[in-house]
Amino acid sequence: MSAGPAAAMPDIGAQVAAHVPASLGTYRDGVAAETGGAGTPLVALRDPAVFDATLAAFAAGLGVSPGTADRRALVSYWSQFYLAPLATPVMTALVRLGRPLPLAFATTSLELDAAGRPARFLVRPGAQAGARAGLAGLVEDHLRPFVELCRAQCGIAPRVIWGNAAVILDYVARELGEPETLARPEVATCLGWCTEAARDGAACTLSPLAQALRDRRRRTCCLRQRLPGVASCGDLCPLRESGGCCGGDAPCEGDAPCGVTDR
């Protein structure tokens, strides 16, 4: 299930890639057409054996020995690598092109790179975007099932994964441009950007993404620094002001962002 040569998703894939800013270029090709069953269907990750194999490949790529890391911290960190290649094309399509991508959890597959990290999402031929407008479609059709998957496989609090998603989507939106994002109220309100261009306070209040951030800082620690060799998320950590990140296990080190993760 490793990623092979990049394959552009017909029409919309090429359009999205052309509008991804250089700062997000690592994940320019995060979505592609499914061409031969090379990926793992996301629904298959609900099988504990499949999920464990996927997580083990990720841990091995990090150099983490089996059974030595907090499973919740490992799943949280894995989710950040999962969300980055998802968020970049999705947000680019919504903000720059004004259209959603057909990435429902039930019909999408995942490819991994050589280091076991999520690399690309594969879309079935003929797949159609859901009826929900803007970012709400991604929240309901993909993120909610994904958050539940993570909870079921390790017992992690859903708010941790929602926090990871909110940070990454907010980061990508700002890289695409705040004026451009605010010009898409159906996206801005879901992120909690309730300004003159996005006045629907109810939508802002109800969105799990908006609830996960406060003044661009996480409300819940992502646990990443519990993994050996992984720095904290710096200024984004809700525990930074108290002098310790990730439950106070260690002091914060540097300002390494946990928005779009580096490969």
VOGU-3710 file (C-alpha; in Angstrom, 3 decimals, decimal comma):
1> msagpaaamp> 0,000/0,000/0,000  2,956/2,299/-0,551  2,621/5,337/-2,783  3,849/4,899/-6,315  4,308/7,549/-9,031  1,937/10,459/-8,623  -1,231/10,254/-10,673  -3,241/13,413/-11,142  -6,919/13,203/-10,376  -8,593/13,948/-13,739
11> digaqvaahv> -9,432/17,606/-14,365  -9,988/18,805/-10,800  -6,728/17,257/-9,538  -4,667/19,192/-12,028  -6,602/22,382/-11,326  -6,088/22,038/-7,589  -2,359/21,384/-7,928  -1,980/24,506/-10,043  -3,499/26,652/-7,279  -1,587/25,271/-4,294
21> paslgtyrdg> 0,861/27,912/-2,990  4,558/27,069/-2,807  4,441/26,995/0,993  2,064/24,016/0,799  3,797/22,341/-2,122  4,723/19,209/-0,162  1,089/18,124/-0,315  0,249/19,485/-3,764  -0,628/15,987/-4,982  -2,369/14,780/-1,834
31> vaaetggagt> -5,396/13,649/-3,847  -5,327/11,465/-6,950  -7,559/9,153/-8,947  -7,700/5,524/-7,886  -6,152/3,566/-10,736  -5,532/0,017/-9,585  -6,362/-0,691/-5,988  -2,903/0,236/-4,682  -4,282/1,973/-1,606  -6,074/0,780/1,506
41> plvalrdpav> -9,787/1,671/1,698  -10,280/3,942/4,682  -13,138/1,789/5,918  -10,682/-1,134/6,129  -8,847/0,748/8,890  -11,772/-0,110/11,167  -10,355/-3,635/11,233  -7,953/-3,610/14,225  -5,442/-5,784/12,350  -5,317/-3,396/9,383
51> fdatlaafaa> -5,100/-0,336/11,615  -2,375/-1,895/13,761  -0,309/-2,742/10,672  -0,701/0,816/9,384  0,273/2,305/12,738  3,212/-0,093/13,069  4,563/1,037/9,688  4,289/4,659/10,821  6,011/3,923/14,147  8,827/2,083/12,375
61> glgvspgtad> 9,353/5,090/10,125  9,743/7,242/13,225  12,179/4,786/14,752  9,776/3,964/17,585  10,101/0,400/18,854  6,870/-1,602/19,164  5,160/-1,194/22,510  7,404/1,628/23,735  5,179/4,621/22,971  1,852/5,845/24,317
71> rralvsywsq> -0,567/4,492/21,692  -2,792/7,564/21,979  0,165/9,873/21,326  1,198/7,764/18,339  -2,304/7,821/16,854  -2,559/11,579/17,402  0,770/12,176/15,657  -0,190/9,802/12,830  -3,419/11,757/12,397  -1,433/14,940/11,805
81> fylaplatpv> 0,375/13,295/8,888  -2,971/11,948/7,659  -4,663/15,334/7,806  -1,954/17,373/6,062  -2,227/15,786/2,579  -6,006/15,819/2,996  -6,321/19,461/4,046  -4,124/21,013/1,372  -6,057/19,921/-1,755  -9,445/20,111/-0,016
91> mtalvrlgrp> -8,954/23,691/1,153  -7,361/24,757/-2,120  -10,362/23,435/-4,048  -12,828/25,145/-1,702  -11,072/28,500/-1,403  -9,460/28,922/-4,818  -11,925/27,009/-7,013  -15,132/27,189/-4,982  -15,865/23,492/-5,185  -15,588/20,455/-2,874
101> lplafattsl> -13,637/17,293/-3,634  -15,358/13,865/-3,504  -13,510/12,560/-0,454  -16,122/10,796/1,649  -14,512/8,448/4,160  -16,630/5,571/2,890  -15,373/5,791/-0,697  -11,753/6,937/-0,366  -8,512/4,958/-0,103  -5,131/5,835/1,397
111> eldaagrpar> -1,597/5,338/0,116  1,463/5,407/2,356  4,947/6,604/1,491  8,120/4,539/1,935  8,364/5,637/5,577  4,851/4,446/6,393  3,326/7,928/6,490  -0,010/8,848/4,882  0,879/10,279/1,501  -2,106/10,439/-0,810
121> flvrpgaqag> -5,866/9,930/-0,885  -7,313/8,004/-3,802  -10,732/8,834/-5,215  -12,893/6,233/-6,902  -13,734/6,872/-10,548  -17,086/8,589/-10,786  -17,170/9,589/-7,112  -19,342/12,622/-6,410  -19,012/15,264/-3,708  -21,721/15,244/-1,045
131> araglaglve> -24,616/17,656/-0,870  -23,241/19,711/2,042  -21,704/23,026/1,061  -18,216/24,201/1,868  -16,117/22,694/4,606  -19,156/21,122/6,289  -19,038/18,325/3,724  -15,529/17,344/4,786  -16,479/17,570/8,461  -19,511/15,312/8,192
141> dhlrpfvelc> -18,511/12,927/5,421  -14,844/12,401/6,273  -13,645/13,925/9,534  -16,376/12,600/11,834  -15,807/8,984/10,723  -12,051/9,522/10,976  -12,263/10,928/14,505  -14,425/7,978/15,525  -11,917/5,582/13,951  -9,096/7,019/16,065
151> raqcgiaprv> -11,205/6,904/19,229  -12,224/3,309/18,613  -8,680/2,133/17,923  -6,917/3,659/20,919  -9,421/5,377/23,216  -8,124/8,850/22,432  -10,472/11,726/23,246  -12,197/12,955/20,052  -11,326/16,551/20,948  -7,618/15,741/20,423
161> iwgnaavild> -8,160/14,688/16,810  -10,568/17,566/16,176  -7,825/19,848/17,486  -5,324/18,375/15,047  -7,762/18,875/12,174  -8,593/22,435/13,218  -4,950/23,488/13,486  -4,030/22,072/10,089  -7,098/23,374/8,245  -6,698/26,812/9,827
171> yvarelgepe> -3,028/26,871/8,816  -3,785/25,884/5,225  -6,577/28,473/5,019  -4,206/31,229/6,130  -1,557/30,129/3,646  -4,179/30,314/0,901  -4,977/33,846/2,061  -7,257/35,251/4,731  -9,175/37,540/2,321  -9,736/34,633/-0,057
181> tlarpevatc> -10,937/32,345/2,740  -13,225/34,992/4,216  -14,753/35,401/0,760  -16,036/31,826/1,189  -18,373/32,174/4,210  -19,296/28,486/4,061  -15,621/27,742/4,753  -14,833/30,609/7,120  -17,738/29,928/9,480  -16,796/26,271/9,798
191> lgwcteaard> -13,309/27,354/10,869  -14,786/29,802/13,371  -13,722/32,895/11,458  -16,839/34,838/12,474  -16,155/38,266/11,020  -17,967/40,726/8,764  -17,725/38,196/5,938  -18,921/35,295/8,097  -21,665/36,333/10,493  -23,370/33,012/11,127
201> gaactlspla> -22,582/32,751/14,824  -24,543/29,525/15,228  -22,420/27,787/12,596  -19,270/29,039/14,280  -20,450/27,824/17,668  -21,518/24,386/16,469  -18,534/23,558/14,282  -16,190/21,057/15,983  -13,300/22,763/14,211  -14,173/26,163/15,662
211> qalrdrrrrt> -14,616/24,632/19,105  -11,140/23,090/18,966  -9,250/26,394/18,680  -9,173/29,522/20,808  -7,222/32,504/19,482  -5,381/30,128/17,124  -4,229/27,991/20,054  -5,319/24,434/20,729  -7,833/23,839/23,482  -6,532/20,290/24,036
221> cclrqrlpgv> -2,933/19,028/24,023  -2,127/16,780/21,031  0,254/14,558/23,086  2,943/14,552/20,391  5,855/15,289/22,708  5,214/12,018/24,518  6,872/10,367/21,517  10,676/10,066/21,608  12,428/12,664/19,467  9,248/14,606/18,629
231> ascgdlcplr> 9,211/18,264/19,662  6,174/20,016/21,081  3,922/22,162/18,920  5,352/25,305/20,505  3,066/28,307/20,770  0,058/26,226/19,714  0,236/24,092/22,866  -2,487/24,957/25,391  -0,152/23,996/28,241  2,786/26,159/27,175
241> esggccggda> 1,981/28,989/29,572  2,074/26,575/32,511  5,647/25,621/31,656  5,067/22,143/30,285  3,564/20,541/27,211  1,809/17,224/26,766  0,588/16,883/30,297  3,670/18,499/31,787  5,911/15,532/30,935  8,601/17,754/29,468
251> pcegdapcgv> 9,284/21,441/28,829  8,396/22,909/25,461  11,235/22,796/22,969  11,319/25,413/20,250  8,434/26,569/18,136  8,060/23,652/15,747  4,611/24,071/14,189  2,152/21,205/14,138  0,129/22,644/11,323  1,229/21,061/8,068
261> tdr> 3,880/18,554/9,108  7,131/18,177/7,209  8,019/14,922/5,492
//
